[in-house]
Amino acid sequence: MNARIVFIDETGFLMAPLVRRTWARKGHTPILSQATRSNKKVSVVGALVVPSRRKRVRFYFALHRNANVTADRLVRFLGQLGRHVRGPVIIIWDRLNTHRGRAVTAWLRRHPRIETAFLPAYAPELKPVEPAWGYLKTNPLAN
């Protein structure tokens, strides 16, 4: 089978700023104010798509401002992903309840070209999307 492998993950980014570096005039210590315990957040659902020939790896994601990624939002993301990725697809994801929800299971039954496989119960080191989240949180989204 010549399938594309898709890794899907769900992560909530908190909007509290992560300051990587700053500047100030010599002798003037910078004071950075930060609102703590903010309820503002951005939830992200993402997919790392690895083609069978591994020519062009792609990263798809959807941002949800001040909302959690629910089964309905995940189904919408899967539908959009299915339109972009041609041919058979194998989705490898963790055991988050949303991934195993009724709406997601029903959607997957209606789309047989998309298969799923689950990672072990706790294995962040096996999720290739995790380094992408780590990079985004500490580099482009910092400051």
N, CA, C and O atoms as CSV, one atom per row, in Angstrom:
chain,resi,resn,atom,element,x,y,z
A,1,MET,N,N,0.848,-1.182,0.000
A,1,MET,CA,C,0.000,0.000,0.000
A,1,MET,C,C,0.891,1.241,0.000
A,1,MET,O,O,1.880,1.308,0.729
A,2,ASN,N,N,0.539,2.187,-0.797
A,2,ASN,CA,C,1.306,3.419,-0.935
A,2,ASN,C,C,0.567,4.536,-0.220
A,2,ASN,O,O,-0.021,5.400,-0.870
A,3,ALA,N,N,0.587,4.534,1.094
A,3,ALA,CA,C,-0.208,5.479,1.883
A,3,ALA,C,C,0.642,6.634,2.381
A,3,ALA,O,O,1.861,6.531,2.519
A,4,ARG,N,N,-0.039,7.728,2.644
A,4,ARG,CA,C,0.591,8.851,3.316
A,4,ARG,C,C,0.336,8.681,4.805
A,4,ARG,O,O,-0.745,8.255,5.212
A,5,ILE,N,N,1.303,9.006,5.591
A,5,ILE,CA,C,1.163,8.891,7.038
A,5,ILE,C,C,0.919,10.281,7.599
A,5,ILE,O,O,1.629,11.230,7.268
A,6,VAL,N,N,-0.082,10.389,8.443
A,6,VAL,CA,C,-0.448,11.668,9.030
A,6,VAL,C,C,-0.403,11.531,10.542
A,6,VAL,O,O,-1.036,10.637,11.103
A,7,PHE,N,N,0.331,12.397,11.198
A,7,PHE,CA,C,0.380,12.439,12.653
A,7,PHE,C,C,-0.472,13.611,13.099
A,7,PHE,O,O,-0.248,14.744,12.674
A,8,ILE,N,N,-1.450,13.345,13.955
A,8,ILE,CA,C,-2.351,14.406,14.404
A,8,ILE,C,C,-2.173,14.581,15.906
A,8,ILE,O,O,-2.055,13.611,16.654
A,9,ASP,N,N,-2.158,15.813,16.317
A,9,ASP,CA,C,-1.985,16.120,17.728
A,9,ASP,C,C,-2.863,17.314,18.068
A,9,ASP,O,O,-3.210,18.113,17.198
A,10,GLU,N,N,-3.216,17.423,19.332
A,10,GLU,CA,C,-4.011,18.563,19.794
A,10,GLU,C,C,-3.273,19.171,20.969
A,10,GLU,O,O,-2.916,18.475,21.920
A,11,THR,N,N,-3.048,20.472,20.897
A,11,THR,CA,C,-2.308,21.169,21.933
A,11,THR,C,C,-2.965,22.505,22.203
A,11,THR,O,O,-3.454,23.149,21.275
A,12,GLY,N,N,-2.989,22.933,23.447
A,12,GLY,CA,C,-3.491,24.267,23.769
A,12,GLY,C,C,-2.326,25.180,24.095
A,12,GLY,O,O,-1.575,24.917,25.034
A,13,PHE,N,N,-2.167,26.243,23.337
A,13,PHE,CA,C,-1.140,27.234,23.642
A,13,PHE,C,C,-1.748,28.295,24.540
A,13,PHE,O,O,-2.786,28.866,24.206
A,14,LEU,N,N,-1.129,28.563,25.657
A,14,LEU,CA,C,-1.578,29.664,26.491
A,14,LEU,C,C,-1.000,30.951,25.941
A,14,LEU,O,O,0.102,30.958,25.392
A,15,MET,N,N,-1.724,32.022,26.083
A,15,MET,CA,C,-1.309,33.281,25.496
A,15,MET,C,C,-0.328,34.073,26.365
A,15,MET,O,O,0.049,35.184,25.991
A,16,ALA,N,N,0.088,33.543,27.491
A,16,ALA,CA,C,1.073,34.248,28.306
A,16,ALA,C,C,2.370,34.340,27.510
A,16,ALA,O,O,2.807,33.337,26.945
A,17,PRO,N,N,2.991,35.497,27.450
A,17,PRO,CA,C,4.171,35.650,26.603
A,17,PRO,C,C,5.383,34.905,27.163
A,17,PRO,O,O,5.599,34.848,28.374
A,18,LEU,N,N,6.135,34.359,26.277
A,18,LEU,CA,C,7.395,33.732,26.623
A,18,LEU,C,C,8.476,34.621,26.041
A,18,LEU,O,O,8.622,34.696,24.821
A,19,VAL,N,N,9.224,35.286,26.876
A,19,VAL,CA,C,10.220,36.234,26.411
A,19,VAL,C,C,11.547,35.513,26.259
A,19,VAL,O,O,12.116,35.021,27.233
A,20,ARG,N,N,12.024,35.457,25.048
A,20,ARG,CA,C,13.297,34.797,24.768
A,20,ARG,C,C,14.472,35.741,24.983
A,20,ARG,O,O,15.486,35.348,25.559
A,21,ARG,N,N,14.343,36.995,24.521
A,21,ARG,CA,C,15.391,37.982,24.758
A,21,ARG,C,C,14.787,39.366,24.590
A,21,ARG,O,O,13.793,39.545,23.886
A,22,THR,N,N,15.380,40.303,25.221
A,22,THR,CA,C,14.900,41.673,25.132
A,22,THR,C,C,16.105,42.606,25.156
A,22,THR,O,O,17.241,42.146,25.270
A,23,TRP,N,N,15.879,43.867,25.052
A,23,TRP,CA,C,16.968,44.827,25.070
A,23,TRP,C,C,16.562,46.044,25.888
A,23,TRP,O,O,15.378,46.296,26.112
A,24,ALA,N,N,17.557,46.784,26.322
A,24,ALA,CA,C,17.342,48.044,27.043
A,24,ALA,C,C,18.640,48.839,26.976
A,24,ALA,O,O,19.707,48.299,26.683
A,25,ARG,N,N,18.524,50.131,27.252
A,25,ARG,CA,C,19.728,50.954,27.304
A,25,ARG,C,C,20.591,50.497,28.469
A,25,ARG,O,O,20.095,49.976,29.468
A,26,LYS,N,N,21.861,50.699,28.321
A,26,LYS,CA,C,22.804,50.285,29.353
A,26,LYS,C,C,22.457,50.956,30.677
A,26,LYS,O,O,22.295,52.174,30.741
A,27,GLY,N,N,22.344,50.148,31.734
A,27,GLY,CA,C,22.024,50.676,33.050
A,27,GLY,C,C,20.534,50.762,33.340
A,27,GLY,O,O,20.162,51.130,34.453
A,28,HIS,N,N,19.673,50.440,32.396
A,28,HIS,CA,C,18.218,50.480,32.579
A,28,HIS,C,C,17.648,49.066,32.421
A,28,HIS,O,O,17.473,48.576,31.305
A,29,THR,N,N,17.371,48.442,33.525
A,29,THR,CA,C,16.817,47.092,33.482
A,29,THR,C,C,15.406,47.120,32.899
A,29,THR,O,O,14.557,47.874,33.376
A,30,PRO,N,N,15.149,46.317,31.885
A,30,PRO,CA,C,13.797,46.316,31.304
A,30,PRO,C,C,12.783,45.688,32.263
A,30,PRO,O,O,13.077,44.691,32.923
A,31,ILE,N,N,11.604,46.274,32.331
A,31,ILE,CA,C,10.520,45.727,33.145
A,31,ILE,C,C,9.420,45.290,32.189
A,31,ILE,O,O,8.855,46.101,31.456
A,32,LEU,N,N,9.133,44.012,32.212
A,32,LEU,CA,C,8.127,43.452,31.322
A,32,LEU,C,C,6.902,43.091,32.147
A,32,LEU,O,O,6.980,42.255,33.047
A,33,SER,N,N,5.778,43.713,31.844
A,33,SER,CA,C,4.561,43.383,32.581
A,33,SER,C,C,3.853,42.231,31.880
A,33,SER,O,O,3.850,42.128,30.653
A,34,GLN,N,N,3.262,41.383,32.684
A,34,GLN,CA,C,2.577,40.210,32.150
A,34,GLN,C,C,1.349,39.937,32.990
A,34,GLN,O,O,1.427,39.890,34.218
A,35,ALA,N,N,0.224,39.759,32.337
A,35,ALA,CA,C,-0.998,39.385,33.049
A,35,ALA,C,C,-0.927,37.891,33.344
A,35,ALA,O,O,-0.830,37.072,32.430
A,36,THR,N,N,-0.973,37.551,34.607
A,36,THR,CA,C,-0.905,36.136,34.953
A,36,THR,C,C,-2.312,35.548,35.028
A,36,THR,O,O,-3.303,36.263,35.173
A,37,ARG,N,N,-2.360,34.263,34.928
A,37,ARG,CA,C,-3.621,33.515,34.991
A,37,ARG,C,C,-4.637,34.037,33.978
A,37,ARG,O,O,-5.820,34.185,34.284
A,38,SER,N,N,-4.167,34.306,32.798
A,38,SER,CA,C,-5.060,34.755,31.743
A,38,SER,C,C,-5.881,33.578,31.232
A,38,SER,O,O,-5.372,32.462,31.125
A,39,ASN,N,N,-7.143,33.825,30.919
A,39,ASN,CA,C,-7.970,32.748,30.385
A,39,ASN,C,C,-7.963,32.752,28.861
A,39,ASN,O,O,-8.665,31.961,28.230
A,40,LYS,N,N,-7.170,33.644,28.270
A,40,LYS,CA,C,-7.055,33.656,26.822
A,40,LYS,C,C,-6.132,32.530,26.390
A,40,LYS,O,O,-5.101,32.283,27.016
A,41,LYS,N,N,-6.506,31.858,25.330
A,41,LYS,CA,C,-5.673,30.772,24.840
A,41,LYS,C,C,-5.943,30.554,23.369
A,41,LYS,O,O,-6.905,31.072,22.801
A,42,VAL,N,N,-5.081,29.786,22.781
A,42,VAL,CA,C,-5.261,29.346,21.412
A,42,VAL,C,C,-5.072,27.840,21.415
A,42,VAL,O,O,-4.022,27.347,21.827
A,43,SER,N,N,-6.076,27.109,20.961
A,43,SER,CA,C,-5.942,25.666,20.819
A,43,SER,C,C,-5.578,25.368,19.378
A,43,SER,O,O,-6.050,26.027,18.451
A,44,VAL,N,N,-4.739,24.374,19.205
A,44,VAL,CA,C,-4.238,24.044,17.878
A,44,VAL,C,C,-4.450,22.567,17.621
A,44,VAL,O,O,-4.206,21.736,18.497
A,45,VAL,N,N,-4.899,22.241,16.431
A,45,VAL,CA,C,-4.904,20.855,15.975
A,45,VAL,C,C,-4.021,20.845,14.739
A,45,VAL,O,O,-4.165,21.695,13.861
A,46,GLY,N,N,-3.110,19.889,14.671
A,46,GLY,CA,C,-2.161,19.886,13.572
A,46,GLY,C,C,-1.900,18.499,13.049
A,46,GLY,O,O,-2.116,17.505,13.742
A,47,ALA,N,N,-1.428,18.439,11.808
A,47,ALA,CA,C,-1.096,17.171,11.168
A,47,ALA,C,C,0.217,17.316,10.418
A,47,ALA,O,O,0.411,18.257,9.649
A,48,LEU,N,N,1.098,16.383,10.652
A,48,LEU,CA,C,2.351,16.295,9.922
A,48,LEU,C,C,2.150,15.220,8.864
A,48,LEU,O,O,1.938,14.056,9.204
A,49,VAL,N,N,2.214,15.585,7.597
A,49,VAL,CA,C,1.929,14.658,6.506
A,49,VAL,C,C,3.242,14.228,5.865
A,49,VAL,O,O,3.999,15.050,5.349
A,50,VAL,N,N,3.495,12.918,5.909
A,50,VAL,CA,C,4.708,12.348,5.331
A,50,VAL,C,C,4.296,11.479,4.148
A,50,VAL,O,O,3.706,10.418,4.351
A,51,PRO,N,N,4.593,11.901,2.910
A,51,PRO,CA,C,4.225,11.087,1.747
A,51,PRO,C,C,5.009,9.780,1.729
A,51,PRO,O,O,6.067,9.679,2.350
A,52,SER,N,N,4.497,8.788,1.023
A,52,SER,CA,C,5.145,7.480,0.983
A,52,SER,C,C,6.559,7.573,0.405
A,52,SER,O,O,7.437,6.803,0.796
A,53,ARG,N,N,6.786,8.505,-0.519
A,53,ARG,CA,C,8.133,8.667,-1.090
A,53,ARG,C,C,8.964,9.684,-0.310
A,53,ARG,O,O,10.134,9.902,-0.626
A,54,ARG,N,N,8.373,10.297,0.692
A,54,ARG,CA,C,9.046,11.245,1.591
A,54,ARG,C,C,9.706,12.408,0.852
A,54,ARG,O,O,10.733,12.928,1.290
A,55,LYS,N,N,9.112,12.809,-0.263
A,55,LYS,CA,C,9.682,13.925,-1.020
A,55,LYS,C,C,9.379,15.263,-0.372
A,55,LYS,O,O,10.258,16.116,-0.256
A,56,ARG,N,N,8.134,15.447,0.051
A,56,ARG,CA,C,7.725,16.755,0.570
A,56,ARG,C,C,6.874,16.571,1.819
A,56,ARG,O,O,5.681,16.285,1.721
A,57,VAL,N,N,7.463,16.727,2.962
A,57,VAL,CA,C,6.735,16.637,4.223
A,57,VAL,C,C,5.980,17.943,4.419
A,57,VAL,O,O,6.534,19.021,4.203
A,58,ARG,N,N,4.715,17.850,4.827
A,58,ARG,CA,C,3.895,19.048,5.014
A,58,ARG,C,C,3.337,19.079,6.429
A,58,ARG,O,O,3.149,18.044,7.068
A,59,PHE,N,N,3.080,20.279,6.896
A,59,PHE,CA,C,2.518,20.479,8.231
A,59,PHE,C,C,1.253,21.309,8.087
A,59,PHE,O,O,1.311,22.469,7.679
A,60,TYR,N,N,0.114,20.721,8.419
A,60,TYR,CA,C,-1.173,21.409,8.374
A,60,TYR,C,C,-1.631,21.659,9.803
A,60,TYR,O,O,-1.415,20.824,10.681
A,61,PHE,N,N,-2.265,22.809,10.043
A,61,PHE,CA,C,-2.779,23.065,11.381
A,61,PHE,C,C,-3.958,24.019,11.308
A,61,PHE,O,O,-4.140,24.742,10.328
A,62,ALA,N,N,-4.750,24.005,12.362
A,62,ALA,CA,C,-5.878,24.929,12.496
A,62,ALA,C,C,-5.829,25.515,13.897
A,62,ALA,O,O,-5.628,24.795,14.875
A,63,LEU,N,N,-6.014,26.817,13.988
A,63,LEU,CA,C,-6.006,27.524,15.271
A,63,LEU,C,C,-7.437,27.780,15.715
A,63,LEU,O,O,-8.292,28.134,14.903
A,64,HIS,N,N,-7.695,27.604,16.994
A,64,HIS,CA,C,-9.014,27.878,17.569
A,64,HIS,C,C,-8.814,28.816,18.750
A,64,HIS,O,O,-8.318,28.415,19.803
A,65,ARG,N,N,-9.206,30.062,18.561
A,65,ARG,CA,C,-8.987,31.088,19.573
A,65,ARG,C,C,-10.016,30.969,20.689
A,65,ARG,O,O,-11.219,30.911,20.434
A,66,ASN,N,N,-9.533,30.934,21.927
A,66,ASN,CA,C,-10.374,30.856,23.124
A,66,ASN,C,C,-11.381,29.712,23.064
A,66,ASN,O,O,-12.512,29.851,23.530
A,67,ALA,N,N,-10.979,28.601,22.500
A,67,ALA,CA,C,-11.864,27.435,22.406
A,67,ALA,C,C,-11.025,26.169,22.434
A,67,ALA,O,O,-9.869,26.164,22.010
A,68,ASN,N,N,-11.614,25.111,22.930
A,68,ASN,CA,C,-10.962,23.810,22.904
A,68,ASN,C,C,-11.240,23.133,21.572
A,68,ASN,O,O,-12.208,23.461,20.884
A,69,VAL,N,N,-10.386,22.192,21.218
A,69,VAL,CA,C,-10.617,21.410,20.010
A,69,VAL,C,C,-11.572,20.280,20.390
A,69,VAL,O,O,-11.198,19.338,21.089
A,70,THR,N,N,-12.802,20.394,19.919
A,70,THR,CA,C,-13.822,19.380,20.192
A,70,THR,C,C,-13.844,18.370,19.053
A,70,THR,O,O,-13.146,18.527,18.051
A,71,ALA,N,N,-14.657,17.329,19.222
A,71,ALA,CA,C,-14.786,16.307,18.176
A,71,ALA,C,C,-15.315,16.930,16.889
A,71,ALA,O,O,-14.861,16.562,15.806
A,72,ASP,N,N,-16.253,17.855,16.976
A,72,ASP,CA,C,-16.787,18.503,15.775
A,72,ASP,C,C,-15.713,19.321,15.054
A,72,ASP,O,O,-15.644,19.305,13.825
A,73,ARG,N,N,-14.886,20.027,15.805
A,73,ARG,CA,C,-13.808,20.799,15.192
A,73,ARG,C,C,-12.762,19.864,14.579
A,73,ARG,O,O,-12.195,20.158,13.527
A,74,LEU,N,N,-12.517,18.749,15.242
A,74,LEU,CA,C,-11.570,17.765,14.714
A,74,LEU,C,C,-12.098,17.146,13.420
A,74,LEU,O,O,-11.334,16.938,12.477
A,75,VAL,N,N,-13.387,16.854,13.370
A,75,VAL,CA,C,-13.994,16.307,12.144
A,75,VAL,C,C,-13.867,17.325,11.006
A,75,VAL,O,O,-13.555,16.950,9.875
A,76,ARG,N,N,-14.103,18.586,11.290
A,76,ARG,CA,C,-13.958,19.631,10.279
A,76,ARG,C,C,-12.514,19.684,9.773
A,76,ARG,O,O,-12.273,19.811,8.572
A,77,PHE,N,N,-11.561,19.587,10.695
A,77,PHE,CA,C,-10.149,19.586,10.311
A,77,PHE,C,C,-9.817,18.369,9.454
A,77,PHE,O,O,-9.111,18.483,8.452
A,78,LEU,N,N,-10.330,17.199,9.854
A,78,LEU,CA,C,-10.076,15.985,9.075
A,78,LEU,C,C,-10.656,16.100,7.664
A,78,LEU,O,O,-10.044,15.640,6.700
A,79,GLY,N,N,-11.829,16.711,7.547
A,79,GLY,CA,C,-12.431,16.913,6.233
A,79,GLY,C,C,-11.566,17.801,5.355
A,79,GLY,O,O,-11.363,17.512,4.176
A,80,GLN,N,N,-11.059,18.884,5.933
A,80,GLN,CA,C,-10.182,19.783,5.174
A,80,GLN,C,C,-8.872,19.085,4.819
A,80,GLN,O,O,-8.352,19.247,3.715
A,81,LEU,N,N,-8.349,18.316,5.753
A,81,LEU,CA,C,-7.116,17.582,5.503
A,81,LEU,C,C,-7.322,16.562,4.384
A,81,LEU,O,O,-6.464,16.399,3.517
A,82,GLY,N,N,-8.473,15.874,4.413
A,82,GLY,CA,C,-8.773,14.885,3.386
A,82,GLY,C,C,-8.859,15.494,1.990
A,82,GLY,O,O,-8.560,14.824,1.001
A,83,ARG,N,N,-9.260,16.743,1.904
A,83,ARG,CA,C,-9.316,17.410,0.592
A,83,ARG,C,C,-7.924,17.766,0.076
A,83,ARG,O,O,-7.722,17.866,-1.134
A,84,HIS,N,N,-6.969,17.957,0.977
A,84,HIS,CA,C,-5.615,18.333,0.570
A,84,HIS,C,C,-4.716,17.128,0.321
A,84,HIS,O,O,-3.814,17.191,-0.514
A,85,VAL,N,N,-4.951,16.046,1.030
A,85,VAL,CA,C,-4.096,14.864,0.936
A,85,VAL,C,C,-4.806,13.817,0.082
A,85,VAL,O,O,-5.897,13.363,0.427
A,86,ARG,N,N,-4.192,13.440,-1.021
A,86,ARG,CA,C,-4.785,12.470,-1.933
A,86,ARG,C,C,-4.333,11.055,-1.586
A,86,ARG,O,O,-3.300,10.861,-0.946
A,87,GLY,N,N,-5.108,10.082,-2.009
A,87,GLY,CA,C,-4.746,8.676,-1.824
A,87,GLY,C,C,-5.023,8.199,-0.425
A,87,GLY,O,O,-5.601,8.922,0.386
A,88,PRO,N,N,-4.605,6.962,-0.137
A,88,PRO,CA,C,-4.838,6.398,1.198
A,88,PRO,C,C,-4.023,7.130,2.269
A,88,PRO,O,O,-2.912,7.597,2.019
A,89,VAL,N,N,-4.604,7.215,3.460
A,89,VAL,CA,C,-3.982,7.956,4.562
A,89,VAL,C,C,-4.032,7.094,5.821
A,89,VAL,O,O,-5.043,6.453,6.105
A,90,ILE,N,N,-2.948,7.087,6.558
A,90,ILE,CA,C,-2.913,6.447,7.876
A,90,ILE,C,C,-2.674,7.560,8.888
A,90,ILE,O,O,-1.669,8.269,8.821
A,91,ILE,N,N,-3.602,7.707,9.822
A,91,ILE,CA,C,-3.474,8.727,10.865
A,91,ILE,C,C,-2.952,8.052,12.126
A,91,ILE,O,O,-3.521,7.068,12.599
A,92,ILE,N,N,-1.873,8.586,12.658
A,92,ILE,CA,C,-1.304,8.075,13.907
A,92,ILE,C,C,-1.476,9.172,14.939
A,92,ILE,O,O,-0.946,10.272,14.787
A,93,TRP,N,N,-2.227,8.860,16.000
A,93,TRP,CA,C,-2.464,9.883,17.006
A,93,TRP,C,C,-2.478,9.291,18.402
A,93,TRP,O,O,-2.496,8.074,18.580
A,94,ASP,N,N,-2.470,10.178,19.390
A,94,ASP,CA,C,-2.461,9.723,20.774
A,94,ASP,C,C,-3.878,9.339,21.196
A,94,ASP,O,O,-4.811,9.402,20.395
A,95,ARG,N,N,-4.027,8.953,22.419
A,95,ARG,CA,C,-5.304,8.420,22.899
A,95,ARG,C,C,-6.196,9.477,23.551
A,95,ARG,O,O,-6.937,9.177,24.487
A,96,LEU,N,N,-6.124,10.687,23.066
A,96,LEU,CA,C,-6.991,11.742,23.560
A,96,LEU,C,C,-8.459,11.350,23.328
A,96,LEU,O,O,-8.794,10.782,22.288
A,97,ASN,N,N,-9.318,11.649,24.285
A,97,ASN,CA,C,-10.734,11.275,24.150
A,97,ASN,C,C,-11.371,11.836,22.885
A,97,ASN,O,O,-12.209,11.179,22.268
A,98,THR,N,N,-10.980,13.042,22.496
A,98,THR,CA,C,-11.533,13.646,21.283
A,98,THR,C,C,-11.245,12.787,20.061
A,98,THR,O,O,-12.089,12.679,19.172
A,99,HIS,N,N,-10.070,12.177,20.002
A,99,HIS,CA,C,-9.706,11.342,18.860
A,99,HIS,C,C,-10.563,10.088,18.779
A,99,HIS,O,O,-10.723,9.510,17.703
A,100,ARG,N,N,-11.110,9.669,19.903
A,100,ARG,CA,C,-11.914,8.443,19.940
A,100,ARG,C,C,-13.403,8.721,20.095
A,100,ARG,O,O,-14.179,7.802,20.354
A,101,GLY,N,N,-13.809,9.975,19.940
A,101,GLY,CA,C,-15.209,10.363,20.122
A,101,GLY,C,C,-16.128,9.785,19.053
A,101,GLY,O,O,-15.683,9.348,17.992
A,102,ARG,N,N,-17.424,9.795,19.364
A,102,ARG,CA,C,-18.422,9.236,18.435
A,102,ARG,C,C,-18.437,9.948,17.089
A,102,ARG,O,O,-18.520,9.304,16.044
A,103,ALA,N,N,-18.358,11.268,17.114
A,103,ALA,CA,C,-18.403,12.025,15.864
A,103,ALA,C,C,-17.199,11.691,14.980
A,103,ALA,O,O,-17.332,11.557,13.763
A,104,VAL,N,N,-16.038,11.559,15.595
A,104,VAL,CA,C,-14.821,11.238,14.839
A,104,VAL,C,C,-14.902,9.808,14.304
A,104,VAL,O,O,-14.579,9.562,13.142
A,105,THR,N,N,-15.327,8.874,15.140
A,105,THR,CA,C,-15.455,7.477,14.720
A,105,THR,C,C,-16.451,7.338,13.578
A,105,THR,O,O,-16.196,6.609,12.619
A,106,ALA,N,N,-17.575,8.023,13.669
A,106,ALA,CA,C,-18.581,7.970,12.605
A,106,ALA,C,C,-18.018,8.559,11.312
A,106,ALA,O,O,-18.246,8.011,10.234
A,107,TRP,N,N,-17.290,9.662,11.411
A,107,TRP,CA,C,-16.710,10.280,10.221
A,107,TRP,C,C,-15.703,9.334,9.574
A,107,TRP,O,O,-15.673,9.202,8.351
A,108,LEU,N,N,-14.881,8.679,10.386
A,108,LEU,CA,C,-13.878,7.755,9.849
A,108,LEU,C,C,-14.530,6.555,9.170
A,108,LEU,O,O,-14.001,6.050,8.180
A,109,ARG,N,N,-15.675,6.085,9.685
A,109,ARG,CA,C,-16.395,4.985,9.031
A,109,ARG,C,C,-16.875,5.379,7.637
A,109,ARG,O,O,-16.902,4.549,6.728
A,110,ARG,N,N,-17.251,6.637,7.471
A,110,ARG,CA,C,-17.728,7.119,6.172
A,110,ARG,C,C,-16.587,7.416,5.196
A,110,ARG,O,O,-16.838,7.633,4.011
A,111,HIS,N,N,-15.351,7.428,5.668
A,111,HIS,CA,C,-14.180,7.730,4.831
A,111,HIS,C,C,-13.159,6.590,4.967
A,111,HIS,O,O,-12.177,6.715,5.699
A,112,PRO,N,N,-13.399,5.491,4.263
A,112,PRO,CA,C,-12.556,4.298,4.449
A,112,PRO,C,C,-11.115,4.453,3.952
A,112,PRO,O,O,-10.262,3.645,4.320
A,113,ARG,N,N,-10.818,5.454,3.137
A,113,ARG,CA,C,-9.431,5.614,2.677
A,113,ARG,C,C,-8.525,6.121,3.800
A,113,ARG,O,O,-7.300,6.100,3.672
A,114,ILE,N,N,-9.132,6.579,4.902
A,114,ILE,CA,C,-8.368,7.074,6.041
A,114,ILE,C,C,-8.423,6.046,7.160
A,114,ILE,O,O,-9.491,5.755,7.699
A,115,GLU,N,N,-7.267,5.501,7.502
A,115,GLU,CA,C,-7.150,4.536,8.593
A,115,GLU,C,C,-6.510,5.221,9.794
A,115,GLU,O,O,-5.879,6.269,9.657
A,116,THR,N,N,-6.677,4.628,10.962
A,116,THR,CA,C,-6.080,5.211,12.164
A,116,THR,C,C,-5.265,4.176,12.927
A,116,THR,O,O,-5.529,2.976,12.854
A,117,ALA,N,N,-4.295,4.652,13.641
A,117,ALA,CA,C,-3.492,3.844,14.550
A,117,ALA,C,C,-3.199,4.712,15.764
A,117,ALA,O,O,-2.985,5.917,15.640
A,118,PHE,N,N,-3.192,4.097,16.926
A,118,PHE,CA,C,-2.969,4.845,18.160
A,118,PHE,C,C,-1.577,4.582,18.708
A,118,PHE,O,O,-1.058,3.469,18.637
A,119,LEU,N,N,-0.994,5.625,19.251
A,119,LEU,CA,C,0.274,5.514,19.957
A,119,LEU,C,C,0.036,4.891,21.333
A,119,LEU,O,O,-1.108,4.826,21.781
A,120,PRO,N,N,1.079,4.438,22.006
A,120,PRO,CA,C,0.915,3.965,23.380
A,120,PRO,C,C,0.347,5.069,24.274
A,120,PRO,O,O,0.358,6.244,23.907
A,121,ALA,N,N,-0.142,4.685,25.434
A,121,ALA,CA,C,-0.851,5.600,26.321
A,121,ALA,C,C,-0.087,6.889,26.600
A,121,ALA,O,O,-0.678,7.965,26.502
A,122,TYR,N,N,1.174,6.832,26.936
A,122,TYR,CA,C,1.940,8.051,27.176
A,122,TYR,C,C,3.271,7.911,26.458
A,122,TYR,O,O,4.157,7.196,26.927
A,123,ALA,N,N,3.419,8.582,25.335
A,123,ALA,CA,C,4.648,8.487,24.563
A,123,ALA,C,C,4.903,9.778,23.781
A,123,ALA,O,O,4.882,9.763,22.551
A,124,PRO,N,N,5.145,10.902,24.482
A,124,PRO,CA,C,5.374,12.154,23.750
A,124,PRO,C,C,6.596,12.096,22.842
A,124,PRO,O,O,6.662,12.811,21.842
A,125,GLU,N,N,7.569,11.244,23.187
A,125,GLU,CA,C,8.764,11.153,22.353
A,125,GLU,C,C,8.486,10.480,21.007
A,125,GLU,O,O,9.294,10.590,20.085
A,126,LEU,N,N,7.356,9.786,20.885
A,126,LEU,CA,C,6.995,9.142,19.620
A,126,LEU,C,C,6.162,10.043,18.714
A,126,LEU,O,O,5.907,9.701,17.560
A,127,LYS,N,N,5.735,11.197,19.235
A,127,LYS,CA,C,4.890,12.096,18.446
A,127,LYS,C,C,5.767,13.103,17.713
A,127,LYS,O,O,6.335,13.997,18.340
A,128,PRO,N,N,5.886,12.970,16.389
A,128,PRO,CA,C,6.737,13.905,15.663
A,128,PRO,C,C,6.185,15.327,15.628
A,128,PRO,O,O,6.912,16.251,15.262
A,129,VAL,N,N,4.924,15.529,15.998
A,129,VAL,CA,C,4.355,16.874,16.005
A,129,VAL,C,C,4.808,17.640,17.253
A,129,VAL,O,O,4.835,18.870,17.238
A,130,GLU,N,N,5.159,16.940,18.318
A,130,GLU,CA,C,5.577,17.589,19.565
A,130,GLU,C,C,6.755,18.546,19.377
A,130,GLU,O,O,6.699,19.663,19.890
A,131,PRO,N,N,7.825,18.159,18.661
A,131,PRO,CA,C,8.910,19.128,18.449
A,131,PRO,C,C,8.455,20.375,17.690
A,131,PRO,O,O,8.977,21.467,17.915
A,132,ALA,N,N,7.490,20.210,16.800
A,132,ALA,CA,C,6.974,21.383,16.079
A,132,ALA,C,C,6.294,22.335,17.046
A,132,ALA,O,O,6.505,23.545,16.970
A,133,TRP,N,N,5.465,21.799,17.974
A,133,TRP,CA,C,4.823,22.665,18.968
A,133,TRP,C,C,5.877,23.338,19.831
A,133,TRP,O,O,5.786,24.535,20.103
A,134,GLY,N,N,6.874,22.579,20.263
A,134,GLY,CA,C,7.928,23.155,21.092
A,134,GLY,C,C,8.661,24.276,20.372
A,134,GLY,O,O,8.944,25.316,20.967
A,135,TYR,N,N,8.966,24.075,19.113
A,135,TYR,CA,C,9.655,25.106,18.330
A,135,TYR,C,C,8.783,26.348,18.190
A,135,TYR,O,O,9.255,27.465,18.399
A,136,LEU,N,N,7.510,26.158,17.836
A,136,LEU,CA,C,6.617,27.303,17.644
A,136,LEU,C,C,6.436,28.112,18.928
A,136,LEU,O,O,6.400,29.342,18.891
A,137,LYS,N,N,6.324,27.422,20.061
A,137,LYS,CA,C,6.104,28.123,21.332
A,137,LYS,C,C,7.323,28.919,21.772
A,137,LYS,O,O,7.184,29.980,22.379
A,138,THR,N,N,8.519,28.416,21.471
A,138,THR,CA,C,9.724,29.089,21.980
A,138,THR,C,C,10.399,29.981,20.959
A,138,THR,O,O,11.307,30.729,21.322
A,139,ASN,N,N,9.998,29.935,19.702
A,139,ASN,CA,C,10.656,30.765,18.691
A,139,ASN,C,C,9.702,31.771,18.044
A,139,ASN,O,O,9.660,32.917,18.491
A,140,PRO,N,N,8.929,31.399,17.006
A,140,PRO,CA,C,8.107,32.423,16.351
A,140,PRO,C,C,7.017,33.011,17.254
A,140,PRO,O,O,6.683,34.187,17.115
A,141,LEU,N,N,6.461,32.228,18.167
A,141,LEU,CA,C,5.395,32.744,19.012
A,141,LEU,C,C,5.925,33.452,20.258
A,141,LEU,O,O,5.174,34.142,20.948
A,142,ALA,N,N,7.190,33.286,20.540
A,142,ALA,CA,C,7.773,33.981,21.699
A,142,ALA,C,C,7.832,35.483,21.412
A,142,ALA,O,O,7.884,35.907,20.258
A,143,ASN,N,N,7.824,36.283,22.493
A,143,ASN,CA,C,7.890,37.738,22.403
A,143,ASN,C,C,6.634,38.289,21.740
A,143,ASN,O,O,6.505,39.502,21.574
